[in-house]
């Protein structure tokens, strides 16, 4: 009975998949919360200036979140190279 080859990078791949899934899910969660607040608080019917300020804040928070989560993905990715 032949033994299947062992992939030495399998743990890294699992960690990388987990980090990417966390990235995607965190952005989806942030967007869900932001849209709930946007529609639930009535910002959708607010003056244009209020909507724009909210949308800029939402965009900045998304960019910060993606930057932090991508740093985690890169850390996992480069752990195997060292």
N, C-alpha and C positions, 0 to 999 in steps of 0.2 A: 504494500500500500504506500503510494508516494505521499510525501509530506508537502503541503502547499508552501510556496516560498513566503517568507515573512517580510513584510514591507517595513523597513525601519522608520519610515516617515509617517506611518499610520497615525500615531498619537498627535503629531503636528497637524495633520490634515483634519483630524477631529476637532482640535482646538481652533483651527482656522475657520472651519465651518461654523462652530459655535460663536466665534467672534463676529463673523459676517452676519449671522442670524440675529445676534444681539444688536448690531448696527441697524439692520433693516427694521427690526421690531421696535427699537427705540424711536426711530423716525416716524413709524406708523403710529405709535402711541402718542408722541408729541403732537402730530397732526390731528389725531382724533380728539385730544383734549383741547387743542387750539380751536378746532372747528366747533366743538361743543360750546366753548365759551363765546365764540364769535356769534353763533346763532342763538344760543341760550340767553346771553346777556343783552341781546338786541343790538349788538354793534353793527350788524348788517344794515340796520335802518338808521344808524347814526350819521352825522355829517361826514362829508368826504375826508376832512382832516383827521377825524377820530379813526375812521377806517384805515386810512393810510398809516397812521402812527401804529395801530395795532398790527397791521400787516408787515411793517418794517420790523417791529419787535419780534414777530413770529419768525420772520426770515433770519434775523440775527440769531435767535435761539436755535433754529435749525442748523445754521452754519456752525455754531459753537458745538452743538451736539455731534454733528458729523465729524468735525475735527477731532474731538475727544475720542469718539469711537473708532475712527480710522487710525488713530495713534495706537489703540489696542490691537487692531488688525495687523498693523505693521510690526508691532512688537512680537506677536505670535509668529508672523511670517519669517522674521529675521532670526528668531531663536535657533532654528535649525542650521543656519549658515555659520554660526559662531563656533 
